[in-house]
Amino acid sequence: MKVCLSGDMHGNTASVRTHLHKAQEVKADVLIQLGDFGYGWKWNWTMNRDEFTYKVSKAAQAYEIPVWWIDGNHENFDLLESVGAFGADEPVEIEPMVFYVPRGVVLPVGDSNVLFVGGAHSVDKQYRKPHQSWWPQEEITQPEYYRATADGLPKIDVVLTHDVANSGFLGALSLAADQHESMEHLEWKNDRQFPGAKYNRITLEALWQHHLPERWFHGHYHAAYDIQVGPTHFYGLANENERGAYRIETF
C-alpha cells in the first residue's frame, strides 16, 4: 500500500493541495498527516463547521484520496472532544474523506501494523490563551500510553507520531551538529531552553523501547531527516510546503 506522509500543515490549505497532488502523481492510496493539522482554528458559523477541515475534505474528494490525520499540540482539543473524536476507539470521519485517528489506535495499513500517537508539548504556551490558542490536552497521558502498549496488540511495524522518542530526537540533534544541516527549529527546541518539552519525548521513549518498530515517522520539529537508532529508522518531516514536508512510503 502506497502512503503519502505529510508534516505539519498549520491550517495551510495550499500545502494540503500540494501534498494531495503529489500523492495522486504517485498513485498513493492515502495521505496521512502527522499532527499540527490545524483543526478548529477557524469556525465557520455560516456553515457550522471547521473551515480548514471542510476545505481539506473538498480537496480530498477532488483528488479521490482520503486524508487521515493525528493531533499535534496545536489543535482545538475541546472541539475534537465535542464531536466525539478525541479519545475515541477508532478513526472518526470529521468531514467526508477526512479522518482523525485517536492516540493509541493500531490499524493495518497494507502489510504493516501501524500505531498512531498524536500529541506534543507547546514550548510557546505561555504566550497563548488557554482553550483559545492552547489546550491542556496537548500532551500524551498515562492512560494513552497504556493504550498504546496494551497486551494483545499485534507486532508494531510502523509508528506515526507528532513528537518523537527521545532517542530519535537526540540522534537528530547529533545529525544536525555533525552534518551542519539546516535544522534550526529542531535545535531550538533543546532541553536547556525548554526543559518541559522532554517529558512527552520520554513517554514516547518508553513506547519505542516497548515496540522497537522498524520505522518511525513524525513532525513537530519542522526538519526533514532520517537516522537509524537501534533497530528503528526515524524519519522527521518538515512543515507545510518546505522541502521534505512529505514522504512517499510503502506499507
C-alpha positions as CSV (number, residue, x, y, z in Angstrom):
1,M,0.0,0.0,0.0
2,K,1.4,3.3,-1.0
3,V,1.2,6.2,1.5
4,C,1.9,9.9,1.3
5,L,3.1,11.1,4.8
6,S,2.7,14.8,5.4
7,G,4.4,17.0,8.0
8,D,2.8,19.9,10.0
9,M,0.2,21.8,8.0
10,H,-0.9,24.5,10.4
11,G,-4.2,25.1,8.6
12,N,-2.4,25.8,5.3
13,T,-4.8,24.8,2.5
14,A,-2.2,25.3,-0.2
15,S,0.1,22.6,1.4
16,V,-2.8,20.2,1.5
17,R,-3.4,20.6,-2.2
18,T,0.4,20.3,-2.9
19,H,0.7,17.1,-1.0
20,L,-2.5,15.6,-2.4
21,H,-1.3,16.4,-5.9
22,K,2.0,14.6,-5.2
23,A,0.0,11.7,-3.7
24,Q,-2.1,11.5,-6.9
25,E,1.0,11.6,-9.1
26,V,2.5,8.5,-7.4
27,K,-0.9,6.8,-7.1
28,A,-0.9,6.8,-3.3
29,D,-3.8,5.2,-1.6
30,V,-4.0,7.6,1.4
31,L,-2.4,10.8,2.7
32,I,-1.6,10.6,6.4
33,Q,-0.8,13.9,8.2
34,L,1.4,13.8,11.3
35,G,-0.1,16.5,13.5
36,D,-0.4,20.2,13.8
37,F,-3.1,19.7,11.3
38,G,-4.8,23.0,12.2
39,Y,-8.2,21.6,13.4
40,G,-10.6,24.0,14.9
41,W,-8.6,27.2,14.5
42,K,-11.4,28.9,12.5
43,W,-15.0,28.0,13.0
44,N,-17.3,29.0,10.1
45,W,-20.6,29.9,11.8
46,T,-22.4,30.1,8.5
47,M,-21.6,26.5,7.6
48,N,-21.4,25.5,11.3
49,R,-18.2,23.6,10.8
50,D,-14.4,23.9,11.0
51,E,-13.4,25.8,7.8
52,F,-10.0,24.2,7.3
53,T,-11.2,20.7,7.6
54,Y,-14.1,21.4,5.2
55,K,-11.6,22.7,2.6
56,V,-9.4,19.6,3.1
57,S,-12.5,17.4,2.6
58,K,-13.2,19.2,-0.7
59,A,-9.6,18.7,-1.9
60,A,-9.6,15.1,-0.8
61,Q,-12.8,14.4,-2.8
62,A,-11.4,16.2,-5.8
63,Y,-8.2,14.1,-5.8
64,E,-10.1,11.0,-4.7
65,I,-7.6,10.4,-1.9
66,P,-8.6,10.1,1.8
67,V,-6.8,12.1,4.4
68,W,-6.0,10.7,7.8
69,W,-4.6,12.9,10.5
70,I,-3.3,12.7,14.1
71,D,-3.3,15.6,16.5
72,G,-0.3,17.7,17.2
73,N,0.0,20.2,20.0
74,H,-1.8,22.9,18.1
75,E,-5.3,21.6,17.6
76,N,-8.6,22.6,19.2
77,F,-8.9,19.6,21.5
78,D,-12.1,21.0,23.1
79,L,-13.8,20.8,19.7
80,L,-12.3,17.4,19.0
81,E,-13.9,16.2,22.2
82,S,-17.2,17.8,21.5
83,V,-17.6,15.9,18.2
84,G,-16.7,12.6,19.9
85,A,-13.3,12.2,18.2
86,F,-10.6,12.8,20.9
87,G,-10.2,9.6,22.9
88,A,-12.3,7.5,20.5
89,D,-11.5,3.9,20.0
90,E,-11.2,4.1,16.2
91,P,-10.8,6.7,13.4
92,V,-13.6,9.3,13.2
93,E,-14.7,10.8,9.9
94,I,-14.8,14.6,10.8
95,E,-15.7,15.5,7.2
96,P,-16.2,13.3,4.1
97,M,-12.9,11.6,3.4
98,V,-11.1,13.3,6.3
99,F,-10.5,11.0,9.3
100,Y,-9.0,11.8,12.7
101,V,-7.0,8.9,14.2
102,P,-7.0,9.0,18.0
103,R,-3.9,8.3,20.2
104,G,-3.1,4.7,20.7
105,V,-5.1,3.3,17.8
106,V,-3.4,0.5,15.8
107,L,-4.5,0.0,12.2
108,P,-3.4,-2.5,9.5
109,V,-2.1,-0.4,6.6
110,G,-1.1,-2.5,3.7
111,D,1.2,-5.2,5.1
112,S,2.1,-3.2,8.2
113,N,0.6,-2.8,11.7
114,V,0.7,1.0,12.3
115,L,0.5,2.7,15.7
116,F,-0.8,6.3,15.7
117,V,0.0,8.6,18.7
118,G,-0.6,12.3,18.4
119,G,0.4,15.0,21.0
120,A,3.3,17.1,22.0
121,H,4.4,19.9,24.3
122,S,4.0,23.6,23.2
123,V,7.1,25.5,24.0
124,D,5.3,28.8,23.5
125,K,2.2,28.1,25.6
126,Q,3.0,30.9,28.0
127,Y,2.2,33.3,25.1
128,R,-1.1,31.6,24.2
129,K,-4.6,31.7,25.7
130,P,-6.0,28.5,27.3
131,H,-8.8,27.0,25.3
132,Q,-8.4,29.6,22.6
133,S,-4.9,29.1,21.2
134,W,-3.6,26.5,23.6
135,W,-5.3,23.4,25.1
136,P,-4.2,21.3,28.1
137,Q,-4.9,18.0,26.4
138,E,-1.9,18.5,24.1
139,E,0.5,16.0,25.8
140,I,0.3,12.2,25.9
141,T,-1.3,11.0,29.1
142,Q,-0.5,7.8,31.1
143,P,-3.8,6.1,30.0
144,E,-3.0,6.9,26.4
145,Y,0.5,5.4,26.8
146,Y,-1.0,2.3,28.4
147,R,-3.4,2.0,25.5
148,A,-0.5,2.2,23.0
149,T,1.3,-0.6,24.8
150,A,-1.6,-2.8,25.9
151,D,-1.3,-6.6,26.0
152,G,-2.8,-8.2,22.9
153,L,-1.6,-5.6,20.4
154,P,0.0,-7.1,17.2
155,K,3.7,-6.6,16.5
156,I,4.0,-2.9,15.5
157,D,5.9,-2.3,12.3
158,V,5.5,1.4,11.9
159,V,4.8,4.2,14.5
160,L,3.3,7.5,13.3
161,T,3.5,10.4,15.9
162,H,3.7,14.2,16.1
163,D,6.5,14.3,18.6
164,V,9.3,11.7,18.7
165,A,11.0,9.3,21.2
166,N,13.9,11.0,23.0
167,S,16.5,8.7,21.4
168,G,15.3,9.8,17.9
169,F,15.4,13.4,19.0
170,L,18.9,13.2,20.4
171,G,20.0,11.3,17.2
172,A,18.6,14.1,15.1
173,L,20.5,16.7,17.1
174,S,23.7,14.8,16.6
175,L,23.0,14.6,12.9
176,A,22.4,18.3,12.7
177,A,25.7,19.0,14.5
178,D,27.8,16.5,12.5
179,Q,26.5,17.4,9.1
180,H,25.8,21.1,9.7
181,E,22.3,20.6,8.2
182,S,19.7,23.3,8.3
183,M,17.6,22.1,11.3
184,E,17.2,25.3,13.3
185,H,13.7,24.6,14.6
186,L,14.7,21.2,15.9
187,E,17.9,22.6,17.5
188,W,15.9,25.5,19.0
189,K,13.6,23.0,20.9
190,N,16.5,21.8,23.1
191,D,16.2,20.7,26.7
192,R,18.3,23.5,28.0
193,Q,15.9,26.2,26.7
194,F,12.7,24.2,27.1
195,P,13.1,21.5,29.8
196,G,9.4,20.8,30.0
197,A,9.3,19.5,26.4
198,K,11.3,16.4,27.2
199,Y,8.7,14.7,29.3
200,N,6.5,13.9,26.3
201,R,9.5,12.6,24.5
202,I,10.3,10.4,27.5
203,T,6.9,8.9,27.3
204,L,7.4,8.1,23.7
205,E,10.9,6.7,24.5
206,A,9.2,4.1,26.7
207,L,6.8,3.4,23.9
208,W,9.7,3.0,21.5
209,Q,11.5,0.6,23.8
210,H,8.3,-1.4,24.2
211,H,7.7,-1.9,20.5
212,L,11.0,-1.3,18.7
213,P,9.4,-0.8,15.3
214,E,11.2,-0.9,12.0
215,R,10.1,2.7,11.1
216,W,9.0,5.8,13.0
217,F,7.8,8.9,11.3
218,H,7.0,12.3,12.9
219,G,6.5,16.0,12.5
220,H,6.7,18.8,15.1
221,Y,10.3,19.9,14.6
222,H,9.9,21.2,11.1
223,A,13.0,19.4,10.0
224,A,13.5,16.7,7.4
225,Y,16.0,14.0,8.4
226,D,16.4,10.3,8.7
227,I,18.6,8.4,11.1
228,Q,19.0,4.8,12.4
229,V,18.8,4.3,16.1
230,G,19.0,0.6,17.2
231,P,16.5,-1.4,15.1
232,T,14.5,1.7,14.2
233,H,14.8,4.1,11.3
234,F,13.5,7.5,12.4
235,Y,12.2,10.0,9.8
236,G,11.4,13.6,10.6
237,L,9.2,15.6,8.2
238,A,9.4,19.4,7.5
239,N,6.3,21.6,7.6
240,E,3.8,22.9,5.1
241,N,5.4,23.5,1.7
242,E,9.0,23.3,2.8
243,R,11.4,20.8,1.2
244,G,10.9,17.5,2.9
245,A,7.4,18.2,4.1
246,Y,6.1,14.9,2.6
247,R,7.4,11.4,2.0
248,I,6.1,8.6,-0.2
249,E,6.3,5.2,1.6
250,T,5.1,1.7,1.0
251,F,3.5,-0.1,4.0
